[in-house]
């Protein structure tokens, strides 16, 4: 559970929570170490989910370390962990132990399969959540294998956990009671299946459909001019189809009505069509287009392949059709719109370099200051504030804890 729990607390920290990350030099976060990710060597994952958090060292393997953690819980609203079920209890920091330290504490436990049930002992990473929860089985092309789900699972589980924590805080505000928030990653994956689960419950056999849609056509990602450039197009109704058909007709039949086939060097796999698209009865209604999508999709692909993705998107958006270029991550990081909204911001790495990071994905009119406020913390960087101001530990006590490797 390397990122699901940390992403939850990362999101909460961006929303204004003061989040204290507990680590130890004996076992620091594995993602502090440089590793190849996102096309470069560096602790990019750690930088993303740890910016804005505070950092302290506690050796939880020692009873005195568990006692220090309880002192920290006593001045906190939420305690969050993402170990395999049973680990936190063996450290002496289970829910009942934390309740003894603070009666109304809210404890968040994020795990592969939850804190109860016969499969609670399973370890898990993002690909397992999607595979076990059924989301991988429903993702991919109909003639290909299930697709492995990676970071999207960690982030989706983290967002669900953040919402659950906010609900628990609201309940405590109303009742004065804390509680245990138990988030199962595989159940989050299953919750995203939606209509596929309903179909299965009704005796049907859902299957992978790739970029297809159960009712809309054209619907998918189409090749554009240039190497590995693509554009997403989704036609929602008959009016949008007529607009798209007219645009393609004006490109393919600039001079002659009734011409058969696409102009120029038409790929042999693209079937010829009689007359103009806008008047073809096979595509007149949504049900007709969906039934004949094997015919219409290659025609749309042949048209998009002759144009730049951004030009296609601008043309179709102007006609009221949902379309956009499939952007690469460098394009997203450089997008002036996302930069202006703070959705892409700069964070400082421990070495002092700056890089782009994903900011908080919402805006609050009464809290415009939410977002990433500081860079990635160094291990133990905030102990003067946490141990000194929050817990009131004197210098002698802290020195003794450090000497006995409780703070380590």
NORHUKA-V236461 format. One record per residue. N is the residue number from 0. RES is the residue in one small letter. SS is DSSP state (~ for helix, > for strand, _ for the rest). Layout:
BEGIN
n=N res=RES ss=SS
n=N res=RES ss=SS
END
This chain:
BEGIN
n=0 res=x ss=_
n=1 res=x ss=_
n=2 res=x ss=_
n=3 res=x ss=~
n=4 res=x ss=~
n=5 res=x ss=~
n=6 res=x ss=~
n=7 res=x ss=~
n=8 res=x ss=~
n=9 res=x ss=~
n=10 res=x ss=~
n=11 res=x ss=~
n=12 res=x ss=~
n=13 res=x ss=~
n=14 res=x ss=_
n=15 res=x ss=_
n=16 res=x ss=_
n=17 res=x ss=_
n=18 res=x ss=_
n=19 res=x ss=>
n=20 res=x ss=>
n=21 res=x ss=>
n=22 res=x ss=>
n=23 res=x ss=_
n=24 res=x ss=_
n=25 res=x ss=_
n=26 res=x ss=_
n=27 res=x ss=_
n=28 res=x ss=_
n=29 res=x ss=~
n=30 res=x ss=~
n=31 res=x ss=~
n=32 res=x ss=_
n=33 res=x ss=_
n=34 res=x ss=>
n=35 res=x ss=>
n=36 res=x ss=>
n=37 res=x ss=_
n=38 res=x ss=_
n=39 res=x ss=>
n=40 res=x ss=>
n=41 res=x ss=>
n=42 res=x ss=_
n=43 res=x ss=~
n=44 res=x ss=~
n=45 res=x ss=~
n=46 res=x ss=~
n=47 res=x ss=~
n=48 res=x ss=~
n=49 res=x ss=~
n=50 res=x ss=_
n=51 res=x ss=_
n=52 res=x ss=_
n=53 res=x ss=>
n=54 res=x ss=>
n=55 res=x ss=>
n=56 res=x ss=>
n=57 res=x ss=_
n=58 res=x ss=_
n=59 res=x ss=_
n=60 res=x ss=_
n=61 res=x ss=_
n=62 res=x ss=~
n=63 res=x ss=~
n=64 res=x ss=~
n=65 res=x ss=~
n=66 res=x ss=~
n=67 res=x ss=~
n=68 res=x ss=~
n=69 res=x ss=~
n=70 res=x ss=~
n=71 res=x ss=~
n=72 res=x ss=~
n=73 res=x ss=~
n=74 res=x ss=_
n=75 res=x ss=_
n=76 res=x ss=_
n=77 res=x ss=>
n=78 res=x ss=>
n=79 res=x ss=>
n=80 res=x ss=>
n=81 res=x ss=_
n=82 res=x ss=_
n=83 res=x ss=_
n=84 res=x ss=_
n=85 res=x ss=_
n=86 res=x ss=~
n=87 res=x ss=~
n=88 res=x ss=~
n=89 res=x ss=~
n=90 res=x ss=_
n=91 res=x ss=_
n=92 res=x ss=_
n=93 res=x ss=_
n=94 res=x ss=~
n=95 res=x ss=~
n=96 res=x ss=~
n=97 res=x ss=~
n=98 res=x ss=~
n=99 res=x ss=~
n=100 res=x ss=~
n=101 res=x ss=_
n=102 res=x ss=_
n=103 res=x ss=_
n=104 res=x ss=_
n=105 res=x ss=>
n=106 res=x ss=>
n=107 res=x ss=>
n=108 res=x ss=>
n=109 res=x ss=>
n=110 res=x ss=>
n=111 res=x ss=_
n=112 res=x ss=_
n=113 res=x ss=_
n=114 res=x ss=_
n=115 res=x ss=_
n=116 res=x ss=_
n=117 res=x ss=_
n=118 res=x ss=_
n=119 res=x ss=_
n=120 res=x ss=_
n=121 res=x ss=_
n=122 res=x ss=_
n=123 res=x ss=_
n=124 res=x ss=_
n=125 res=x ss=~
n=126 res=x ss=~
n=127 res=x ss=~
n=128 res=x ss=~
n=129 res=x ss=~
n=130 res=x ss=~
n=131 res=x ss=~
n=132 res=x ss=_
n=133 res=x ss=_
n=134 res=x ss=_
n=135 res=x ss=_
n=136 res=x ss=_
n=137 res=x ss=_
n=138 res=x ss=_
n=139 res=x ss=_
n=140 res=x ss=_
n=141 res=x ss=_
n=142 res=x ss=_
n=143 res=x ss=_
n=144 res=x ss=_
n=145 res=x ss=_
n=146 res=x ss=_
n=147 res=x ss=_
n=148 res=x ss=_
n=149 res=x ss=_
n=150 res=x ss=~
n=151 res=x ss=~
n=152 res=x ss=~
n=153 res=x ss=~
n=154 res=x ss=~
n=155 res=x ss=~
n=156 res=x ss=~
n=157 res=x ss=~
n=158 res=x ss=~
n=159 res=x ss=~
n=160 res=x ss=~
n=161 res=x ss=~
n=162 res=x ss=~
n=163 res=x ss=~
n=164 res=x ss=~
n=165 res=x ss=~
n=166 res=x ss=~
n=167 res=x ss=~
n=168 res=x ss=~
n=169 res=x ss=~
n=170 res=x ss=~
n=171 res=x ss=~
n=172 res=x ss=~
n=173 res=x ss=~
n=174 res=x ss=~
n=175 res=x ss=_
n=176 res=x ss=_
n=177 res=x ss=_
n=178 res=x ss=>
n=179 res=x ss=>
n=180 res=x ss=>
n=181 res=x ss=>
n=182 res=x ss=>
n=183 res=x ss=>
n=184 res=x ss=~
n=185 res=x ss=~
n=186 res=x ss=~
n=187 res=x ss=~
n=188 res=x ss=~
n=189 res=x ss=~
n=190 res=x ss=~
n=191 res=x ss=_
n=192 res=x ss=_
n=193 res=x ss=_
n=194 res=x ss=~
n=195 res=x ss=~
n=196 res=x ss=~
n=197 res=x ss=~
n=198 res=x ss=~
n=199 res=x ss=~
n=200 res=x ss=~
n=201 res=x ss=_
n=202 res=x ss=_
n=203 res=x ss=_
n=204 res=x ss=_
n=205 res=x ss=_
n=206 res=x ss=_
n=207 res=x ss=_
n=208 res=x ss=_
n=209 res=x ss=_
n=210 res=x ss=_
n=211 res=x ss=_
n=212 res=x ss=_
n=213 res=x ss=_
n=214 res=x ss=_
n=215 res=x ss=_
n=216 res=x ss=_
n=217 res=x ss=_
n=218 res=x ss=>
n=219 res=x ss=>
n=220 res=x ss=>
n=221 res=x ss=>
n=222 res=x ss=>
n=223 res=x ss=_
n=224 res=x ss=_
n=225 res=x ss=_
n=226 res=x ss=_
n=227 res=x ss=_
n=228 res=x ss=_
n=229 res=x ss=>
n=230 res=x ss=>
n=231 res=x ss=>
n=232 res=x ss=>
n=233 res=x ss=>
n=234 res=x ss=_
n=235 res=x ss=_
n=236 res=x ss=_
n=237 res=x ss=~
n=238 res=x ss=~
n=239 res=x ss=~
n=240 res=x ss=~
n=241 res=x ss=~
n=242 res=x ss=~
n=243 res=x ss=~
n=244 res=x ss=~
n=245 res=x ss=~
n=246 res=x ss=~
n=247 res=x ss=~
n=248 res=x ss=~
n=249 res=x ss=~
n=250 res=x ss=~
n=251 res=x ss=~
n=252 res=x ss=_
n=253 res=x ss=_
n=254 res=x ss=_
n=255 res=x ss=_
n=256 res=x ss=_
n=257 res=x ss=_
n=258 res=x ss=_
n=259 res=x ss=_
n=260 res=x ss=_
n=261 res=x ss=_
n=262 res=x ss=_
n=263 res=x ss=_
n=264 res=x ss=_
n=265 res=x ss=_
n=266 res=x ss=_
n=267 res=x ss=_
n=268 res=x ss=_
n=269 res=x ss=_
n=270 res=x ss=_
n=271 res=x ss=_
n=272 res=x ss=_
n=273 res=x ss=_
n=274 res=x ss=_
n=275 res=x ss=_
n=276 res=x ss=~
n=277 res=x ss=~
n=278 res=x ss=~
n=279 res=x ss=_
n=280 res=x ss=~
n=281 res=x ss=~
n=282 res=x ss=~
n=283 res=x ss=_
n=284 res=x ss=_
n=285 res=x ss=~
n=286 res=x ss=~
n=287 res=x ss=~
n=288 res=x ss=~
n=289 res=x ss=~
n=290 res=x ss=~
n=291 res=x ss=_
n=292 res=x ss=~
n=293 res=x ss=~
n=294 res=x ss=~
n=295 res=x ss=~
n=296 res=x ss=~
n=297 res=x ss=~
n=298 res=x ss=~
n=299 res=x ss=~
n=300 res=x ss=~
n=301 res=x ss=~
n=302 res=x ss=~
n=303 res=x ss=~
n=304 res=x ss=_
n=305 res=x ss=_
n=306 res=x ss=_
n=307 res=x ss=_
n=308 res=x ss=~
n=309 res=x ss=~
n=310 res=x ss=~
n=311 res=x ss=~
n=312 res=x ss=~
n=313 res=x ss=~
n=314 res=x ss=~
n=315 res=x ss=~
n=316 res=x ss=~
n=317 res=x ss=~
n=318 res=x ss=_
n=319 res=x ss=_
n=320 res=x ss=_
n=321 res=x ss=>
n=322 res=x ss=>
n=323 res=x ss=>
n=324 res=x ss=>
n=325 res=x ss=_
n=326 res=x ss=_
n=327 res=x ss=_
n=328 res=x ss=~
n=329 res=x ss=~
n=330 res=x ss=~
n=331 res=x ss=~
n=332 res=x ss=~
n=333 res=x ss=~
n=334 res=x ss=_
n=335 res=x ss=~
n=336 res=x ss=~
n=337 res=x ss=~
n=338 res=x ss=~
n=339 res=x ss=~
n=340 res=x ss=~
n=341 res=x ss=_
n=342 res=x ss=_
n=343 res=x ss=>
n=344 res=x ss=>
n=345 res=x ss=>
n=346 res=x ss=>
n=347 res=x ss=>
n=348 res=x ss=_
n=349 res=x ss=_
n=350 res=x ss=_
n=351 res=x ss=_
n=352 res=x ss=_
n=353 res=x ss=>
n=354 res=x ss=>
n=355 res=x ss=>
n=356 res=x ss=>
n=357 res=x ss=>
n=358 res=x ss=_
n=359 res=x ss=_
n=360 res=x ss=_
n=361 res=x ss=_
n=362 res=x ss=_
n=363 res=x ss=_
n=364 res=x ss=_
n=365 res=x ss=_
n=366 res=x ss=_
n=367 res=x ss=_
n=368 res=x ss=_
n=369 res=x ss=_
n=370 res=x ss=_
n=371 res=x ss=_
n=372 res=x ss=_
n=373 res=x ss=_
n=374 res=x ss=_
n=375 res=x ss=_
n=376 res=x ss=_
n=377 res=x ss=_
n=378 res=x ss=_
n=379 res=x ss=_
n=380 res=x ss=_
n=381 res=x ss=_
n=382 res=x ss=~
n=383 res=x ss=~
n=384 res=x ss=~
n=385 res=x ss=~
n=386 res=x ss=~
n=387 res=x ss=~
n=388 res=x ss=~
n=389 res=x ss=~
n=390 res=x ss=_
n=391 res=x ss=_
n=392 res=x ss=_
n=393 res=x ss=_
n=394 res=x ss=~
n=395 res=x ss=~
n=396 res=x ss=~
n=397 res=x ss=~
n=398 res=x ss=~
n=399 res=x ss=~
n=400 res=x ss=~
n=401 res=x ss=~
n=402 res=x ss=~
n=403 res=x ss=_
n=404 res=x ss=_
n=405 res=x ss=_
n=406 res=x ss=_
n=407 res=x ss=_
END
